[in-house]
Amino acid sequence: MYEHFYGLKEKPFQLVPNPDYLYMSPAHESALTYLEYGLMENVGFILLTGEVGTGKTTLVRRILDQYKSEKEIAVIFNTNVTVNELITLVLRSFELRPENGNKALNLEIFHQFLIQKYAENKQILLIIDEAQNLSDEALEEIRMFSNLQSDDQNLIQIMLVGQPELKEKLQQTRHSPFAQRIAVNFFLSGLTGEQTNSYIAYRLEKAGGKPDIFSPEAIDMIYHASCGIPRSINLLCDTALVYGFGYDLKSIDADVIKQVIKDKGGIGIKNEEFKKPEGALLKSSGEGEGESHAGRIQNVENAAVRSLQHQLDTLVGMIRDLQERTGAIEANMEGELRDLLIQERKRSDKLLSAYSRLRVKYNNLLKAWKSERR
């Protein structure tokens, strides 16, 4: 809706994880380095934890893109399952056919699969996202996967990705045998204020726009409200661009962010101090303080209508341009056809004239021949 208004080729702050938009902060670079080390060294267990929205899933997708040709990889996102359901999911993720309800047989199927891939010199990687939801029984079953190994190396690598609760769970005494097998462990934190500034500028430039659409004061407020969590930053920035578009603002200042935070009612806001913010409401030209929420919605809707009108005007212009070009081509073709016709007529006239002369000669010759015959 606001892309053309801000000179963007696409939305820069979408919530869907996109490896192409991964901003490599020092924390993300370190996380990726740790993950790559664990994968190259073929360690058994790798642990990646962090707050919701810090970019863990985006890093996982980066890993998938990077290693999909080297390893056979399966990813599990549904972790609210029983042990038997988890084993079934693992088998199906590797395109194996499980035996319903037969845990022992399913484990044997999986073991034979790992041995076969080891013989083919193919490394296996299992990634379990949202692993904080795994039950204690499921975690223990995953730990037992590490017993499936050859004499000199692991037959499978397992990467657990989850929220801080996962790390806290593994720190408990009953999970000490599991924790001791984790060779690589990294906690992904949020961005600093300076990194938040760079993150917003990076995303805007990546989408084809200018990096300074947000004022320094607006960015500072975004950082404090989001605590530097990329997903929260995306939510605030995307909504702010919608508001700015609705109010015909080429630059997003702190007042816009205040309004966004106020209307969000704490949703997507990490900092408790911003859950119920106070501050002046936005106002358009000719409007007073305290504009109603319905009025703000109307402004955004009006902006959407203007956007559609602009698209229609552009389309009409393209149609007219096409019609003009078509007309010019037709006129040009008509002129060329007229010239060809004139040329053909001239050639036809010459042929008729030559034919007439030949006809006269023929008649004269015929008369002469008949006279000689007599």
Buried (B, 14 or more C-beta within 10 A) or exposed (E): BBBEBBEBEEBBBEBEBEBEBBBBBEBBEBBBEBBBEBBEEBBBBBBBBBBEBBBBBBBBBBBBEBBEEEBBBBBBEEBEBEBBBBBBBBBEBBEBEBEEEEBEEBBEBBBEBBEEBBEEEEBBBBBBBBBBBBBEEBBBBBBEBBEBBEEEEBBBBBBBBBBEEBBEBBEEEEBEEBBEEBBBBBBBBBBBEEBBBBBBBBBBEBBEBEBEBBBEEBBBBBBBBBBBBBBBBBBBBBBBBBBBBBBEBEEBBBBBBBBBBBBBEBEBBBBEEBBEBEEEBBBBEEEEEEBEEEBBEEBBEBBBEBBEEEEEEEEEEEEEEEEEEEEEEEEEEEEEEEEEEEEEEEEEEEEEEEEEEEEEEEEEEEEEEEEEEE
